[in-house]
Amino acid sequence: MHRIVHLESEALIAEVRRPAFEHDWVEYPKTLQSEMEGRLQGATVAIVNKLQLPAELIARLPDLQMVAVAATGTNNVDLAACRSRGIVVSNIRGYALHTVPEHVFALLLALSRNLLAYRQSVRAGRWQRADQFCFFDHPIHDLHGTTLGIVGSGSLGQGVGRLAEAFGMRVLRAERKGAAAVRAGYTAFDTVLGEADAVSLHCPLNGETAGLIGEAELRAMKPTALLINTARGGLVDEGALIRALKEGWIAGAGFDVLTAEPPPPEHPMLAPELLALPNFLLTPHVAWASRPAMQALADQLIGNIEAFAAGEPRNRVA
């Protein structure tokens, strides 16, 4: 009988049904990294979201047969260690096809139309003092007719592309950084940076993509361009981004992710002077978290476990 241990149930607001086979289910609302080994003793299936499963911990869990990741990203699990043990690792796919692209465009619209700056002005009494029905203190730009560069052409990048086309934007799909050849339908990475009015990141965090956007890339973008990151914080050099915003290398940025989550109070991206900028929007990793999307995630999570128990694992990454 499988022993299934759900270590981070509070990270998901949904109805999580129990698998349709005989099992022992143990659930913890949240788990500290230091508590994982004790809680996973005897577990054959571990459900994790953002907790780390390094090789040394996996080696001390002799009964573990499956890691069910309650997310798409799997950079928190040592996949090589799982492969060497024959441990199945399955992730969640396709559940955020609408919620993440909509969040991207919420950020793009707010920044391009200077909504934060106008809201701050209204709160400060500027409208009440205006000598006509409106005021034009902050420039407003349309998305229509501009160019969106998309880095990462999976389901989320494709969803963002469809919305961009509906807004009348020109869409460029970026080839991998440093690629020797450019595939049909793609545009060289450096060309995308130089031509895009906005760049949106939708790639996983791994050895090839860590630090994908640094000082050189930010300086290569238009000074009028926006950078959107709803993927992973480690894709962008945060120190370089802070300088870019303060010194005007780019026009603005909308981020839903940071390198450390939850971030410590002293995290530089949480500095009051940065959060006060009207051209910087930071949300707490919630682009994925519409209620329909979370329910779809929960349903797929249990489906992955049932498929594994039936001997036909799906959504395997290891």
C-alpha positions in Angstrom: 0.0 0.0 0.0 1.4 3.4 -1.0 2.1 6.0 1.7 1.5 9.4 0.2 2.9 12.4 2.0 1.7 15.9 1.0 4.2 18.3 2.5 2.8 21.7 1.4 -1.0 21.6 1.2 -1.4 25.3 2.1 0.4 26.2 -1.1 -2.8 25.2 -3.0 -6.3 26.5 -2.6 -8.4 23.7 -4.2 -10.3 20.6 -3.5 -7.7 17.8 -3.5 -9.5 14.5 -3.9 -7.9 11.3 -2.6 -6.4 8.9 -5.2 -8.7 6.1 -6.3 -6.7 3.2 -4.9 -5.9 1.9 -1.5 -3.3 4.2 0.2 -2.2 5.9 3.4 -2.6 9.7 3.1 -0.6 12.1 5.3 -0.9 15.8 4.9 0.9 18.8 6.3 -0.2 22.4 5.7 3.5 23.4 5.5 6.8 21.9 6.1 10.2 23.3 6.9 13.2 22.1 4.9 14.6 20.6 8.2 11.4 18.6 8.7 11.4 16.9 5.4 13.5 13.8 6.2 11.5 12.9 9.3 8.1 13.4 7.6 9.1 11.4 4.5 10.3 8.3 6.3 8.3 5.4 4.9 6.7 7.5 2.2 6.5 5.9 -1.3 5.0 9.1 -2.8 6.1 12.6 -1.9 4.1 15.6 -3.0 6.2 18.8 -3.1 5.9 22.2 -4.5 8.9 24.4 -3.7 10.7 22.4 -1.0 14.1 21.1 -2.0 14.8 17.4 -2.6 18.6 17.3 -3.0 20.5 14.1 -3.7 21.7 13.6 -0.1 18.1 13.7 1.2 16.9 11.4 -1.5 19.6 8.9 -0.5 18.1 8.8 3.0 14.6 7.9 1.8 14.8 4.3 0.8 11.1 3.8 0.3 10.5 6.7 -2.0 9.2 5.6 -5.4 7.6 8.8 -6.8 7.9 12.6 -6.4 4.7 14.3 -7.5 5.7 17.9 -8.1 2.6 20.2 -7.6 4.0 22.7 -10.1 5.6 22.9 -13.5 9.1 23.8 -12.5 11.3 20.9 -11.1 14.5 22.7 -10.4 14.0 22.0 -6.7 14.3 18.3 -7.2 17.6 16.5 -8.0 16.5 14.7 -11.1 19.7 12.9 -11.7 19.5 11.4 -8.2 16.0 10.3 -8.9 16.9 8.7 -12.2 19.7 6.8 -10.6 17.3 5.3 -8.1 14.5 4.7 -10.6 12.3 7.2 -8.8 9.5 8.6 -11.0 9.2 12.4 -11.0 6.1 13.9 -12.6 5.1 17.6 -12.9 2.1 19.6 -13.8 1.6 20.9 -17.3 -0.8 23.1 -19.1 -2.9 24.2 -16.1 -2.0 27.9 -16.3 -2.7 28.4 -20.0 -5.0 31.4 -19.3 -4.0 32.7 -15.9 -0.3 33.4 -16.5 -0.8 35.1 -19.9 -3.6 37.2 -18.4 -1.2 38.2 -15.6 1.5 39.1 -18.1 -0.9 41.5 -19.9 -2.2 43.0 -16.6 1.5 43.9 -16.0 2.0 45.1 -19.5 -1.1 47.3 -19.6 -0.5 48.8 -16.1 3.1 49.8 -17.1 2.4 50.9 -20.7 -0.5 53.1 -19.6 1.2 54.3 -16.4 -1.7 53.2 -14.2 0.4 53.3 -11.0 1.6 56.8 -11.7 -1.9 58.1 -12.4 -3.2 56.4 -9.3 -0.5 58.0 -7.2 -1.3 61.4 -8.7 -5.1 61.0 -8.0 -4.3 60.1 -4.4 -2.1 63.1 -4.1 -5.0 65.4 -5.2 -3.7 66.2 -8.7 -7.0 65.7 -10.4 -8.9 67.9 -8.0 -6.5 70.7 -8.8 -6.6 70.2 -12.6 -7.9 73.1 -14.7 -9.7 70.8 -17.1 -11.4 67.4 -17.1 -8.2 65.4 -17.2 -4.4 65.8 -17.0 -1.5 64.3 -18.9 1.3 64.2 -16.4 2.4 60.6 -17.4 2.8 59.3 -20.9 0.4 56.6 -22.1 1.4 54.1 -24.8 -0.7 51.6 -26.7 0.3 48.0 -27.0 -1.2 47.9 -30.5 1.5 48.2 -33.1 4.4 47.4 -30.8 6.7 44.4 -30.7 6.6 41.7 -28.0 9.6 39.4 -27.6 8.8 36.1 -26.0 11.6 34.0 -24.5 10.4 30.5 -24.1 7.9 28.9 -26.5 6.1 26.4 -24.4 2.4 26.5 -23.7 2.6 29.7 -21.6 4.8 31.6 -24.1 2.4 30.5 -26.9 -0.6 31.7 -24.8 1.1 35.1 -24.3 1.7 35.2 -28.1 -1.9 34.7 -28.9 -3.0 37.5 -26.6 -0.4 39.7 -28.0 -1.6 39.1 -31.5 -5.2 39.9 -30.4 -3.9 43.3 -29.1 -2.3 43.9 -32.5 1.2 43.4 -31.5 4.0 42.0 -33.6 5.4 38.8 -31.9 9.0 37.6 -32.0 9.9 34.2 -30.6 13.4 34.3 -29.3 15.9 31.6 -30.3 18.0 30.2 -27.4 20.7 32.6 -26.2 24.0 31.9 -28.0 22.5 29.4 -30.4 24.6 28.7 -33.5 21.6 28.6 -35.8 18.1 30.1 -35.7 15.2 27.8 -36.2 12.4 28.5 -38.6 9.8 30.7 -36.9 12.3 32.1 -34.3 14.4 35.2 -34.2 18.0 35.5 -32.9 18.0 36.3 -29.1 20.1 39.4 -29.5 17.8 40.7 -32.3 14.7 40.2 -30.1 16.3 42.2 -27.3 17.1 45.1 -29.7 13.8 45.2 -31.5 11.2 44.4 -28.8 9.2 47.1 -27.0 8.5 44.5 -24.3 10.2 41.2 -23.5 8.3 38.5 -21.6 10.2 35.5 -20.0 8.6 32.0 -20.1 11.5 29.5 -19.7 12.5 27.2 -16.9 15.3 27.9 -14.6 18.3 25.6 -15.2 22.0 25.7 -15.9 21.5 27.2 -19.3 19.0 29.9 -18.3 20.3 31.1 -14.9 21.3 34.7 -15.3 19.8 34.8 -18.8 19.1 38.6 -18.5 22.0 40.5 -17.0 23.5 44.0 -17.5 24.6 43.4 -21.1 21.1 42.2 -22.1 19.3 45.0 -20.2 21.6 47.6 -21.9 20.8 45.9 -25.3 17.1 46.6 -24.9 15.4 49.8 -26.0 15.3 52.5 -23.3 11.6 52.5 -23.9 11.2 48.8 -23.5 9.5 46.8 -20.7 10.7 43.5 -19.1 8.1 41.1 -17.8 9.1 38.0 -15.7 6.4 35.6 -14.5 8.7 32.5 -14.9 11.6 32.3 -12.3 13.5 35.0 -10.4 16.9 33.4 -11.2 16.5 34.2 -14.9 17.4 37.8 -14.2 20.3 39.5 -12.5 18.3 41.4 -9.9 21.2 43.8 -9.1 21.5 44.8 -12.8 17.7 45.2 -13.0 17.6 47.6 -10.1 20.3 49.7 -11.7 18.5 49.5 -15.0 15.3 50.9 -13.4 17.0 53.6 -11.5 19.3 54.7 -14.3 16.8 54.4 -17.2 18.3 51.6 -19.2 14.8 50.3 -19.7 11.4 52.0 -19.2 10.0 49.6 -16.7 9.6 46.0 -15.4 6.8 43.8 -14.1 7.9 40.8 -12.0 6.0 38.0 -10.3 9.0 36.1 -9.1 12.2 36.7 -7.1 15.4 34.6 -6.6 14.4 34.0 -2.9 10.7 33.1 -2.1 9.5 34.1 0.3 12.0 36.9 0.2 13.8 38.1 3.4 12.8 41.6 4.5 16.2 43.0 3.4 15.8 41.6 -0.2 17.0 44.4 -2.5 14.0 44.1 -4.8 11.8 45.0 -1.8 13.6 48.3 -1.0 11.0 51.0 -0.4 12.5 53.3 -3.0 12.3 50.6 -5.6 8.7 49.6 -4.8 7.8 53.3 -4.9 8.8 53.6 -8.5 5.7 53.8 -10.8 7.5 51.8 -13.5 8.1 48.8 -11.4 5.4 46.3 -10.5 6.1 43.3 -8.2 3.5 40.7 -7.4 4.1 37.7 -4.9 4.3 34.8 -7.4 0.6 34.6 -8.0 0.4 34.7 -11.8 -0.5 31.0 -11.8 -3.0 31.3 -8.9 -6.5 31.8 -10.3 -9.0 29.5 -8.6 -9.8 27.6 -11.8 -6.0 27.1 -12.5 -5.4 25.8 -9.0 -8.2 23.3 -9.2 -6.9 22.1 -12.6 -3.5 21.7 -11.0 -4.9 19.7 -8.1 -6.9 17.4 -10.4 -3.8 16.8 -12.6 -1.6 16.2 -9.5 -3.8 13.3 -8.3 -4.2 12.0 -11.8 -0.4 11.8 -12.0 -0.2 9.8 -8.8 -3.0 7.4 -10.0 -1.2 6.9 -13.3 2.0 6.0 -11.5 0.2 3.6 -9.2 -1.3 1.9 -12.3 2.1 1.4 -13.8 1.7 4.0 -16.5 3.4 7.2 -15.2 2.7 10.4 -17.1 4.2 13.9 -17.2 7.5 12.3 -16.4 10.6 14.5 -16.1 12.6 11.6 -14.5 
